[in-house]
Amino acid sequence: MLITSHDSGMTHRTGRITKQGRKDLRWVLVQAAWIAVNTHPHWKAQFQRLARHKPNNKAIVAIARKLLVVVWHVLSEAVADRNADEDMVAFKLMMWAWQLGKQGRGSLTTPQFVRAGLVCLQMGKDLTHIIHGGQVRPIAPPEDVLARQPEPDPS
């Protein structure tokens, strides 16, 4: 999948997705784009804006490309997507903590594991709990987790 970039002074334009590269990756990105468009308000609005001017199949490929750019930024900069739903991210971290069990989480409880993940992603500072399936599940306060983890080495 080739994405080109054209820079000139203050103008920055990126090219379109070509049919070069991995066909299976393009297919997965388009499937992910459809799911994002059907479940996330940000991507739904983006798709509706694009679909006013181009056919749905071209609009969804444009969304797939935008998702690829987001994935690249998330992986290369180790930060969360700025359009991510903090409650959903916290719940996914909680599910991961449950799957890992006590051994996999080290010395962290599930609420501490969730908070550590949110701190790492630089999000959810104001979250104190998750409500899912009618149950309120607490999240550890940031100071509880930061006191347990050493400061990263600046070098």
Short mmCIF file of the C-alpha atoms (twelve columns), coordinates in Angstrom:
data_MODEL
# 
_entry.id   MODEL 
# 
loop_
_atom_site.group_PDB 
_atom_site.id 
_atom_site.type_symbol 
_atom_site.label_atom_id 
_atom_site.label_alt_id 
_atom_site.label_comp_id 
_atom_site.label_asym_id 
_atom_site.label_seq_id 
_atom_site.Cartn_x 
_atom_site.Cartn_y 
_atom_site.Cartn_z 
_atom_site.pdbx_PDB_model_num 
ATOM 1   C CA . MET A 1   0.000   0.000   0.000  1 
ATOM 2   C CA . LEU A 2   1.776   3.103   -1.196 1 
ATOM 3   C CA . ILE A 3   0.944   6.475   0.251  1 
ATOM 4   C CA . THR A 4   2.779   9.385   -1.326 1 
ATOM 5   C CA . SER A 5   3.445   12.799  0.134  1 
ATOM 6   C CA . HIS A 6   3.889   16.116  -1.641 1 
ATOM 7   C CA . ASP A 7   5.329   19.057  0.316  1 
ATOM 8   C CA . SER A 8   5.881   22.575  -0.902 1 
ATOM 9   C CA . GLY A 9   6.305   25.418  1.552  1 
ATOM 10  C CA . MET A 10  3.205   25.491  3.753  1 
ATOM 11  C CA . THR A 11  1.257   23.029  1.576  1 
ATOM 12  C CA . HIS A 12  1.172   19.358  2.506  1 
ATOM 13  C CA . ARG A 13  -0.803  16.841  0.466  1 
ATOM 14  C CA . THR A 14  -0.762  13.118  0.757  1 
ATOM 15  C CA . GLY A 15  -1.530  10.832  -2.121 1 
ATOM 16  C CA . ARG A 16  -4.139  8.140   -2.433 1 
ATOM 17  C CA . ILE A 17  -3.949  4.469   -1.643 1 
ATOM 18  C CA . THR A 18  -2.644  2.538   -4.625 1 
ATOM 19  C CA . LYS A 19  -3.146  -1.114  -5.473 1 
ATOM 20  C CA . GLN A 20  0.521   -1.789  -4.828 1 
ATOM 21  C CA . GLY A 21  1.460   -3.628  -1.669 1 
ATOM 22  C CA . ARG A 22  -0.358  -6.249  0.363  1 
ATOM 23  C CA . LYS A 23  -3.874  -6.998  -0.817 1 
ATOM 24  C CA . ASP A 24  -4.762  -8.663  2.495  1 
ATOM 25  C CA . LEU A 25  -3.722  -5.554  4.459  1 
ATOM 26  C CA . ARG A 26  -5.926  -3.362  2.259  1 
ATOM 27  C CA . TRP A 27  -8.839  -5.764  2.773  1 
ATOM 28  C CA . VAL A 28  -8.377  -5.777  6.580  1 
ATOM 29  C CA . LEU A 29  -8.184  -1.973  6.666  1 
ATOM 30  C CA . VAL A 30  -11.389 -1.634  4.640  1 
ATOM 31  C CA . GLN A 31  -13.166 -4.104  6.968  1 
ATOM 32  C CA . ALA A 32  -11.894 -2.165  9.997  1 
ATOM 33  C CA . ALA A 33  -13.074 1.059   8.375  1 
ATOM 34  C CA . TRP A 34  -16.602 -0.320  7.961  1 
ATOM 35  C CA . ILE A 35  -16.666 -1.345  11.621 1 
ATOM 36  C CA . ALA A 36  -15.328 2.062   12.695 1 
ATOM 37  C CA . VAL A 37  -17.919 3.868   10.557 1 
ATOM 38  C CA . ASN A 38  -20.737 1.782   12.045 1 
ATOM 39  C CA . THR A 39  -19.642 2.053   15.683 1 
ATOM 40  C CA . HIS A 40  -17.663 5.253   16.318 1 
ATOM 41  C CA . PRO A 41  -19.182 8.764   16.047 1 
ATOM 42  C CA . HIS A 42  -15.965 10.371  14.770 1 
ATOM 43  C CA . TRP A 43  -15.503 7.906   11.913 1 
ATOM 44  C CA . LYS A 44  -19.239 7.945   11.118 1 
ATOM 45  C CA . ALA A 45  -19.109 11.740  10.697 1 
ATOM 46  C CA . GLN A 46  -15.959 11.489  8.568  1 
ATOM 47  C CA . PHE A 47  -17.594 8.893   6.334  1 
ATOM 48  C CA . GLN A 48  -20.800 10.919  5.937  1 
ATOM 49  C CA . ARG A 49  -18.761 13.988  4.992  1 
ATOM 50  C CA . LEU A 50  -16.824 12.027  2.362  1 
ATOM 51  C CA . ALA A 51  -19.868 10.109  1.073  1 
ATOM 52  C CA . ARG A 52  -21.576 13.370  0.105  1 
ATOM 53  C CA . HIS A 53  -18.937 13.887  -2.588 1 
ATOM 54  C CA . LYS A 54  -17.908 10.399  -3.651 1 
ATOM 55  C CA . PRO A 55  -19.321 6.879   -3.862 1 
ATOM 56  C CA . ASN A 56  -19.436 4.820   -0.653 1 
ATOM 57  C CA . ASN A 57  -16.728 2.402   -1.787 1 
ATOM 58  C CA . LYS A 58  -14.306 5.272   -2.410 1 
ATOM 59  C CA . ALA A 59  -15.285 6.989   0.834  1 
ATOM 60  C CA . ILE A 60  -14.614 3.830   2.838  1 
ATOM 61  C CA . VAL A 61  -11.182 3.436   1.225  1 
ATOM 62  C CA . ALA A 62  -10.430 7.018   2.270  1 
ATOM 63  C CA . ILE A 63  -11.508 6.152   5.829  1 
ATOM 64  C CA . ALA A 64  -9.291  3.036   5.700  1 
ATOM 65  C CA . ARG A 65  -6.345  5.208   4.740  1 
ATOM 66  C CA . LYS A 66  -7.098  7.613   7.594  1 
ATOM 67  C CA . LEU A 67  -7.235  4.648   9.991  1 
ATOM 68  C CA . LEU A 68  -3.852  3.502   8.707  1 
ATOM 69  C CA . VAL A 69  -2.407  6.944   9.443  1 
ATOM 70  C CA . VAL A 70  -3.877  6.806   12.967 1 
ATOM 71  C CA . VAL A 71  -2.413  3.325   13.517 1 
ATOM 72  C CA . TRP A 72  0.985   4.550   12.324 1 
ATOM 73  C CA . HIS A 73  0.908   7.486   14.771 1 
ATOM 74  C CA . VAL A 74  -0.278  5.316   17.662 1 
ATOM 75  C CA . LEU A 75  2.500   2.780   17.067 1 
ATOM 76  C CA . SER A 76  5.342   5.160   16.202 1 
ATOM 77  C CA . GLU A 77  4.627   7.737   18.919 1 
ATOM 78  C CA . ALA A 78  3.281   5.306   21.571 1 
ATOM 79  C CA . VAL A 79  0.230   7.471   22.284 1 
ATOM 80  C CA . ALA A 80  -3.496  6.839   22.185 1 
ATOM 81  C CA . ASP A 81  -5.720  7.941   19.334 1 
ATOM 82  C CA . ARG A 82  -7.100  11.365  20.245 1 
ATOM 83  C CA . ASN A 83  -10.587 10.191  19.190 1 
ATOM 84  C CA . ALA A 84  -10.468 7.091   21.385 1 
ATOM 85  C CA . ASP A 85  -13.310 6.568   23.858 1 
ATOM 86  C CA . GLU A 86  -11.583 6.613   27.272 1 
ATOM 87  C CA . ASP A 87  -14.272 4.459   28.895 1 
ATOM 88  C CA . MET A 88  -13.938 1.809   26.202 1 
ATOM 89  C CA . VAL A 89  -10.141 1.815   26.401 1 
ATOM 90  C CA . ALA A 90  -10.367 1.426   30.189 1 
ATOM 91  C CA . PHE A 91  -12.817 -1.456  29.823 1 
ATOM 92  C CA . LYS A 92  -10.569 -3.190  27.270 1 
ATOM 93  C CA . LEU A 93  -7.636  -2.811  29.675 1 
ATOM 94  C CA . MET A 94  -9.804  -4.321  32.410 1 
ATOM 95  C CA . MET A 95  -10.695 -7.291  30.192 1 
ATOM 96  C CA . TRP A 96  -6.999  -7.737  29.419 1 
ATOM 97  C CA . ALA A 97  -6.208  -7.684  33.157 1 
ATOM 98  C CA . TRP A 98  -8.809  -10.411 33.742 1 
ATOM 99  C CA . GLN A 99  -7.313  -12.539 30.959 1 
ATOM 100 C CA . LEU A 100 -3.798  -12.125 32.349 1 
ATOM 101 C CA . GLY A 101 -4.815  -13.142 35.850 1 
ATOM 102 C CA . LYS A 102 -2.856  -12.334 39.004 1 
ATOM 103 C CA . GLN A 103 0.373   -13.881 37.690 1 
ATOM 104 C CA . GLY A 104 0.299   -11.931 34.417 1 
ATOM 105 C CA . ARG A 105 -0.389  -8.586  36.100 1 
ATOM 106 C CA . GLY A 106 2.596   -8.917  38.406 1 
ATOM 107 C CA . SER A 107 1.932   -7.150  41.665 1 
ATOM 108 C CA . LEU A 108 -0.875  -4.965  40.286 1 
ATOM 109 C CA . THR A 109 -4.554  -5.427  41.058 1 
ATOM 110 C CA . THR A 110 -7.020  -5.136  38.185 1 
ATOM 111 C CA . PRO A 111 -7.891  -1.478  39.012 1 
ATOM 112 C CA . GLN A 112 -4.178  -0.654  39.255 1 
ATOM 113 C CA . PHE A 113 -3.435  -2.436  35.977 1 
ATOM 114 C CA . VAL A 114 -6.145  -0.396  34.240 1 
ATOM 115 C CA . ARG A 115 -4.795  2.861   35.676 1 
ATOM 116 C CA . ALA A 116 -1.222  1.935   34.682 1 
ATOM 117 C CA . GLY A 117 -2.404  1.341   31.109 1 
ATOM 118 C CA . LEU A 118 -4.267  4.650   31.036 1 
ATOM 119 C CA . VAL A 119 -1.227  6.492   32.436 1 
ATOM 120 C CA . CYS A 120 0.961   4.860   29.787 1 
ATOM 121 C CA . LEU A 121 -1.474  5.986   27.076 1 
ATOM 122 C CA . GLN A 122 -1.703  9.478   28.621 1 
ATOM 123 C CA . MET A 123 -5.477  9.375   28.903 1 
ATOM 124 C CA . GLY A 124 -8.305  8.906   31.381 1 
ATOM 125 C CA . LYS A 125 -6.925  11.217  34.064 1 
ATOM 126 C CA . ASP A 126 -10.453 11.954  35.316 1 
ATOM 127 C CA . LEU A 127 -11.778 8.382   35.173 1 
ATOM 128 C CA . THR A 128 -12.525 6.895   38.588 1 
ATOM 129 C CA . HIS A 129 -14.659 3.939   37.508 1 
ATOM 130 C CA . ILE A 130 -16.152 2.098   34.560 1 
ATOM 131 C CA . ILE A 131 -19.830 1.277   34.249 1 
ATOM 132 C CA . HIS A 132 -20.290 -1.797  32.094 1 
ATOM 133 C CA . GLY A 133 -23.150 -4.257  32.065 1 
ATOM 134 C CA . GLY A 134 -24.840 -2.352  34.884 1 
ATOM 135 C CA . GLN A 135 -21.874 -2.854  37.210 1 
ATOM 136 C CA . VAL A 136 -19.627 -0.099  38.545 1 
ATOM 137 C CA . ARG A 137 -15.987 -1.171  38.437 1 
ATOM 138 C CA . PRO A 138 -13.403 1.072   40.158 1 
ATOM 139 C CA . ILE A 139 -10.148 2.277   38.637 1 
ATOM 140 C CA . ALA A 140 -7.202  2.983   40.932 1 
ATOM 141 C CA . PRO A 141 -6.221  6.635   41.426 1 
ATOM 142 C CA . PRO A 142 -3.136  7.733   39.455 1 
ATOM 143 C CA . GLU A 143 -1.021  8.303   42.583 1 
ATOM 144 C CA . ASP A 144 -1.630  4.688   43.661 1 
ATOM 145 C CA . VAL A 145 -0.024  3.382   40.470 1 
ATOM 146 C CA . LEU A 146 2.672   6.037   40.123 1 
ATOM 147 C CA . ALA A 147 3.883   5.292   43.660 1 
ATOM 148 C CA . ARG A 148 4.387   1.618   42.706 1 
ATOM 149 C CA . GLN A 149 6.300   2.255   39.489 1 
ATOM 150 C CA . PRO A 150 9.779   3.786   39.268 1 
ATOM 151 C CA . GLU A 151 10.308  6.924   37.236 1 
ATOM 152 C CA . PRO A 152 11.506  6.193   33.689 1 
ATOM 153 C CA . ASP A 153 15.184  6.782   33.025 1 
ATOM 154 C CA . PRO A 154 15.455  10.047  30.998 1 
ATOM 155 C CA . SER A 155 18.506  8.862   29.058 1 
# 
